[in-house]
């Protein structure tokens, strides 16, 4: 009798699918019960097919034991409603000036429309989710943000994060879906950049991963050249890449926040292209990955042995 593994032709495509599941097993084991903060925001939010597949990915993450937390944006919707209501919008150095009228619209759109839509999409997949904003439970306390000393209105910079409400929802098996609205010491509402809100929450929770779903698949050595994407980036290398102009523009605050998050207990930060089908699953559950992962160069302890880079740690454990 032959020792060759039996693979009937009619079952080959199904066997291939099961092999993919087996390949994902060590990653599922590694990240089970770990918190993963997902910043959901970008042009893909307005593509119905992509929106549905991202929610499928998050539902699968939850089902296999990962603890996702969603922080979402929604600038395009805010702009639409401001326009529909004939509320003028001014910009200072690229930042929207948030007036008393526009903060009301921003809160309505973020905490109401978008937040509850995401909750419903998860509930449609039999995944329990609760929509909240940073005002709930005093979660996100902010101070007024200035841009080069200029007042841009009711835009907030996170000063502190109270994680009690998030942890309560997590313990009761709900996915928290968080709108980036915070309040100051007087109870005044402020709009918060969703990237900054996600970073602050991930840092406070010491999350396993912070994942930015964006309109780009990470950091490029050459601008606008996807073939030069940096798939693994040490946090120590970030300042050098900023100084040389490799990292520029809107990517700078994202990677600086990533480095700060890693320095404060987040294990790794990932910048992914939300327009790539199933980018979340590709990054989490395959060896190839699909974005830029920023990791700490400080020693990681594995099996009572210190290794000096995340690459070595991953190689030792055969996980990403």
Secondary structure by P-SEA (a helix, b strand, c coil): ccccbbbbccaaaaaaaaaaaaaaaaaaaaaccbbbbbbccccccccaaaaaaaaaaaaaaaaabbbbbbbbbbaaaaaaaaaaacbbbbbccccccccaaaaaaaaaaaccaaaaaaaaaaaaacbbbbbbcccccccbbbccccccccccccccccccccaaaaaaaaaabbbbbbccbbbcccbbbbbccaaaaaaaaaaaacccbbbbbcccccccccccccccccccccccaaaaaaaaccccccaaaaaaaaaaaaaacccbbbbbcccccaaaaaacccccccbbbbbbcccccccccccccaaaaaaaaccc
